């Protein structure tokens, strides 16, 4: 029996104040043939009871219960139970535009892409980082060649996994899941593991998702307040990505792009953020470059960027 067109996976953990708006936006989708999977990740409030009320009136809703394991664990649990042609992740304090699933599936019918990337809006509107707003505004473009370059060239390729829709058969074939040891920035790790193996990726400019930029008490709001902790996590993620890319022979042909990514993801933050032990962190970052075997490509960078790496090298040498 053929499964639903899209499986919408929603991790749920202590979000009773927000889950109704999220659920309303999903059950009201213009595309009816969807599977709605709420993964109750050990909630201690009445989030599950709220979702149960929706389930009583909608047979498309599945509630999965598990012990608390975090966002990555909940997404993986939902992914292992999903039966849809495509997989869409929605965070429980966000919500979809009512035409989101319909528009995504139309794009599938037109291009049959392994990954569909769409735009998003941010709320509440006040105090929104302009980088976030800009990153969530993507252009309509289709890639079926140089797909690995998408991660470096195309705005919006990362870091938010909830504005990506994945063909389930593709994810099953490459057998990639979220790293459950990672509590922050798990999205970008997943994307760097998945995107390089896609045969085609479609970007559509439609803003189909509404992203809550901050929520008091959330892990992300706590994480964003500590720049040193953020950088430490960035280094952890970069190491995991680098090991994966080396193991899968993805670095050759992407050396220059990888250097520019490391500069933006790590080096700029090392120089500008308020962090202790900068020399030690500089050494970790430079060792990462050397491990990739791409330090010889630094001389091919633009003048400013080459100077940034040379500054990093001098700082690392102090340890």
Buried (B, 14 or more C-beta within 10 A) or exposed (E): EEEBBBBBBBBBBBBBEBBBBBBEBBBEBEBEBBBBBBBBBBBEBEBBEBBBEBBEEEEBBBBBEBEEBBBBBBBBBBBEBBEBBBBBBBBBBBBBBBBBBBBBBBBBEEBEBBBBBBBBBBEEEEEBEEEBBEBBBBEEBEBEEEBBBBBBEBEBBBBBBBBBBBBBEBBEEEEBBBBBEBBBBBBBBBBBBBBBBBBBBBBBEBBBBBBBBBBEEBEBEEBBEBEBBBBBBBBBBBBBBBEBBEEEEBBEEBBBBBBEBBBEBBBEBBBEBEBEEBEBBBBBBBEBBEBBEBBEBBEEBEEEBBEBBEBBBEBBEEE
